Amino acid sequence: MLLRLRIPAFWWSLCSLSNARRYPHPSSSFQLSLSSSSHPQVSGILDGDCDGFLPWLERKAVSKISSALSIGKAPCGRALFASRIIHTGECILQVPYAVQMTVDNLLPEIRSLISTEVGCISKLAVVILVEQKLGRDSEWDPYISCLPQQGQLHNTIFWSESELDMIRLSSVYQETINQKSQIEKDFLAIRPVFKSLLKSFGEFTFKDFMHACTLVGSRAWGSMKGLSLVIADRDYALGEQVLIRYGKFSNATLMLDFGFTLPYNNYDEVQIQLDIPKHDPLRDLKMELLRQYFVRPNKDVKGLSNSVNSFIIKEVTSAKGKGLPQSLRAFARVLSCTFPQELDDLAMEAAQTDGRLARRPLRNISKEIEAHLLLSSLFNKLIAEHSEAILSLELSNAPSLSTKLAVRRKMARDLLVGELRILKSASAWLDNYCSSLTGRSIHC
């Protein structure tokens, strides 16, 4: 996925962040360059607000910055443009560790008072807050002053309750609540530290801290301590905007961590939960069986529930149903059982094969159809809800909306439209699968 790169986003990526979470990570190297030189053929408008930034960086790094790129303005904000032809593999910037803002920049008197339970994101946010309090006296002021101000970010943790209602159907709604809760937990742990040093640095609010955490979370890159090299991953023509790969992230992740979405995102996905009805007489047996055979993924995905009844659906584009988790279909087969013996048979089959529960089609074709019709019914319900929500967004998209609300409404629509596409692809595959089984059943 190639995405527009904003200058502050790039320079924050010079940060070193150990134990990074789900943030973009281009291995141990980083790719880009900057130039304060102008060029008449550079696309976009040169950004005069950053005139002092590059000279400051050169002084701090004690190194000459490549003239390969210029800072300019684009519809998305600040952007980078090629000041000359750039060839694939060309090293266009070297970043000494001395100019990487890290947790090591945390003042000793503050670091010693912060609990070890506070994560690196929050600690680095404190560095930002301290440097902001110092203002022009901060050695990082030319960089800090280029960062987005409060109110300029669109990450979902800044959305109001009414704005969050637009994405209530998506798992990112709960992920947003969880992330905000974690930030608040760290804030409560850090606030006493600042209170004890109030005379030196002044007080900061939860809103200040949340903003700083978001700046870190959307701009920090894991890197090896030392010199980072920036290498072009393709050729760039003179005046072309330079882009960077954020990674294979869904719109849900992009809006949560970075504050934007794509109109069409190949990596969109939908998280769903499938529950065993409380009135099911075999509910306890089914839950125990599922817990017994449930295998947790090797890697957890931030913010997503990692439980026996939670599943990630991707777009289904193949006849084999790739994108529809086998574990989800297995869950549906267990759910369709109406007698204890059927559950025993599934457990025995798992023990005699590869140990995975209900991963093979049920021998009883009618039961196999019933299991997949359960899924089809769920997807059709979600499709109807998403379609209604999208229509509501379109009908209420009045010209009088504020710029901020218009941006967030578009983000919500991008998210829901992408999820709707995923759901429809899964529903279509299930319909075809059930139809093929029905034909076999009639033939038998």
N, C-alpha and C positions, 0 to 999 in steps of 0.2 A: 504494500500500500504506500503510495507516494503522497505526501501531504505537504501543504505549504508550511514553510518554516518561519516563525516569527523571531526576530532578533533576540529579544529577551529570553525566549525559550532556548535559543542556542547557547547564549552565554551562561544561562543557569546550568546547562548541561555540562559545563566545565566542572561542576561540583563533583566531588567524590562522595559516594554514598554506599557504605557497606550495608549488607543485608537488605539490598533494595527490594522493593515489593514488585508489583506488576507494572514496572515502568519500562520504557524503551531501553534496550540494551544492545548496542552494536558491538558485542564482544568487548575486548579491552581497548579498542581504538575508537576514535571519534572523527567524524569527517566534516570539514568545512573550512572556510577562510573568510577574511573580511578585509576591506580596504576603505580608507576614508577618502581615497581619490575619486574624483568624479570622471565621468566619461559621457560624452554627448549621445552615445548610442545605447546607453543603459536604459532598459525599460523602467517605467515607473518614475516617481518623483523622488529625488534624493531627500533623505530625512535629516534636516538640519538639527533636529533635537539631539542627535547622537554625535554631533561634530566633536565634542570633547571626549567621547568614550574611547575611541581607538587610540588617540595619542596617549591617554592615561594607561591603556592596556599595554602599549609598547613600553612605556616607562616602567610599569610594574613588572613586566615579563623580561625586561632588559633584552628585548628581541624585536627585530623588524617584522611587522605583519605583512603577509603576502598581499600583493595588489590584485589578486585574482577576482575579488568581489567587492561590491559596493553595497551600502545600506540604502534601501529605498523604501518608498511607500507603495503598497498594493491595496486592492480592495479588502483584503483580509487583515491588513495592519502592516507593521514593518516586515520587510522581506529582504532577501539577498538576491543580488543580480550579478551575473558574470561581467566583470570589467574587461575581460579578454577571453579568448577560447580556452576552455579547460578540458584536458584529456583524461580519460578513464585511468585511474590508478595514480594520478598526480597528487603528490603531497602538497596541500595548499595551506596548512597551518600546523604549527607545533605548539602545544600548550604545556608549559612547565607546571609542575605541581604547585609552585609558589603562587600561581595566579588562579588556583582552583579553590573555591570556597568550600570548606569542609567543616565537619564537627570539631576538627582540631583548632578552628578559629574561635571556638567558644572560650570565653574568658575563664581562667582557672577558678576564680572565686564563685563563678556561676556553675561551672561544670561539677564542682565538688558537692554542690547542694542539690543537684537534680538526681532523682531516683533512677536506678539502673533499669527500672521497668519502663521508663519513657523511651520510645523508639527514636531512631536516627532522624526520621522525618521531623519530628517535633523538636529535637535538639537543634537541627539545622534551622528550623523556623525561629528559634530563639536567637540564633546568630543574626538572622535578618532583622529581627525586632530591635536588637541592641544597636546594630549599625544604622537602622532608621532613626533611632533616638539620638544618635550622635550627629546626624545630619551631615552638613558639609565638613565636619571634623572627622568623619569616617573615611578611612582609606579606600573604602568600597563605594563611596558616594556616586561616582560616575556610572557605576553599574546599577546600584540600587535605584537611582533616579530614572533608569530606563525601564524598570519593571512596571507592569500594569498596576494601577491604583485600585483601591476598593471600589467596587461597583462596575469595574470593567471586565470582570471574569464571569463566565457563564457555567462553571461547574455546578452540578445539581445541588451541592450542599448550600449554595447561595440562593436557591429558588425558594419562593414563598410557598406556603401550604397550598394556595390556590394554583400556583404554577406546578407544584409536584402532583397535584390531582390529574394533570394532563398525562402523566406517565404512570399512573397508579397500576395499570395493567401489566407493566413490565417489572421484572425482577430488580431493575436498577432503582426502583422506588425504595425498596427495602435496603438495598445496598447503600443508598444515600443516607438513610437513617442510621445504619450501622456505622458508616464512616464518620458521620457527624458526632455520633455518640463516642467513638474512640478519640476523636480530636478533643471533645469536651473532657474526657477522662484525663488526657495528658495535660490539658489546660489547668485542671484543678490540682494536678500534681506539681505543676510548674509555678502557678501563681504565687504561692507562699515564698518562693525563691525571690521573685521580683519585689514582693512586699518588703522583704528584709533588706533589699538594695534599692528601695524606692528613691532615696535622695540622689543616688547616682544615675539611675536610668529612667525613673518615672514609672507610671503604671501603664499597663496595656490591658485591653479588653478581650473578651472571648472572640469578638468580631475581628480584632487585630490579629489574634493568634490564628484563627481559622484562615484568614487571608494569607498569612505567612506560610502556613502549612500547605495551602494549595499552590502557592508559588513554588515551593520545594517539590511537592508531589508531581507537578506537571512539568518540571524542568530538571529534576535531578537524574543523573545517569550513574549507574554503577561503573566504576573504573578501577584499574589497578593503580596503586600509588606510584607516582613518577610522571614521566613525560607521556602525554597523549598525542597521537598523530591523527591528522584529519586527511582523509584520502577520498578523492572523488570516485563515486561508484559508476559513473557513466560520463560521456562527453557532454559538455555544455557549450552552446554557441554564445557569441558576444551578445550581451543584453538579455540573455535568458534567465528567468527566475530559477534559482537553485532550490531544490527540494530535498527533503530528508525522509528516510523511512521510519515511521513511528512503530511499525510492527503490524502483525495480523490481528488487529483489535476490532471488535464489534462496535457499533454505535453506542451501545450501552456503556462500554468501557471508555470510549472517547469522551462522552458527555460527562461521565463521572470524574474521570481523572484529568481531562484536558480542556473540557468546556466547549466542545464543538462536535458536530456530526458531519457525515457525508450523505448526500442525497441518495446514493446507491452504494452500499457497502457489501462487498463480496464476503466479508467475514462476520456478517450479522448472525446472531443465534438467539434462541429463545430458551429460557429456563422455565420448566414446568414442574409442578408437583402433582403426584397421583396418590390419593389417599384410599385406604381401605375403609369403607363405610362402617360407622359405629354399630349399625344394626346387623352387620354380617355375622352370623353365628360362628363362623370359622375365623373371625378377626384375630383373636389371640394366637391361634395356630399359624396363621399366615404371617403375622408380624414376626413371630419367633423364627419361622423358616427363612424369611427374608433377611433377618438380622444375622442368622447363622451363616448364610451363604453370600452375604454382601461383602464385596471386596472394595476397599477404598482406593481411589486413584492414587498414583504415585506422587502427583503434585496437586496441591490444593490451588484453586483459583480464588483470588481475593474477592471477598464479598459474596461468593456463591455458596449456597448451602451444600454441604457434603454429607448428605444423608441417604438412606436407603430408598427414599421415595422422591428424590430430586434428580432431574435429568436435563441435560443440555441438548437441544435440538438444533441441528444445522440444516441448511438447504438440501433437500433430497433431489438429486439430479440423475441418479442411476437407477436402473431397473432392480438392482439388488437392495435398494433402500438405504444406501450409505448416507449417513446424516441423521438417521433415526436410530438411536442407541439400541443395541441388542438387549441391554439391561432393562430398558423401558418395555420392550415387547415381552420380556421374561416376567416382568412385574404384572403385566396385563394377563398373562397366562395363569399366574398364581391367583390373581384376583378373580378369574372366571371359575375357579374350582368351587364346587358346591358340596363335595363329600370329602371327609378326612382321607379316604383311601387315595383320592386323586393327588393330594398333597404328599402322601407317603410315596406314591409312584414317582413323582417329580424328584423327591429327595433321593430315592434309590437310583434313578437314572443319572443324577448328578454324581453320585458316589461311584457309579460304574463307568463313567466317561471321564470328562476333564474337570469335574468338580464344580462346574458352573450350573446354576439352577435354571431350569426351563429355557435353555438357550436353543433347543430344537423344537420344531413345530409339534404341536400336540397330535397324537395319533388319531384322536377323535376330531375329524375335520370340522364338525359343527362347533365344537368347543374352541378350535383354533379361530374360526370365523368370529365367534362370540367375543373372544379376547381382543381381537383387533377392531371389532366394532365398538368396543368400549373406548379404545383410543380415538377412533374416528369421531365418536360423539363428543369427546373432550375437545378435540381440535376444532370441530365445527362450532362449538360453543365459544372458544377463544377467537375464532375467525369473526364471528358475529360481533363480539365485544370490541375487537380491534377496529372493525369496519365502522361501527357506530362511533367510536372515539375519534377516528380520523375524520369522519363526516362532521362531527361536532367542531373539531378544530378548524375545518375549512369554512364552515358556516359562520363562525365567530371571528374570523380573521379580518376584522374591519380595518380600513385605512387609518383610523384614528388611534390605533394601538401605539404605545410608546415603542421606541426602537428596541429597548431591552426586552419587552414582552414579545415583540415580533420575532426577535432572534430566538428566544426560548420556545416560542410556539412552533417555529420552523424546526428546531431541534427535536421537539416532541413528535412532530409529524414524521421526520426522517426516521426516528426510532421505531415508531409504530408501523409505518409502511414497510420497513425492513422486516420486522417481526411478522407482519401479516404475510409477506412473501414466503417466509420460512414455514409458517403454519399451513399455508395453502399447498405448498409442495409436499409436506408430510401427509396432509389429508388426501391429496390426489393419489399418492403412492398407496396408502391404506385402502382406498376405494378399489384400485386396480388389483391389489393383493386379495382382497375379499372376493372380488368378482371372479378371479381365477380359481379360488378355492370352491366357490359356489358351483362353477362349471364342473370341477372334478367331482364334487359331491353328487351332482345330478347324474353324471356319467356313471359313477359307481352304482 
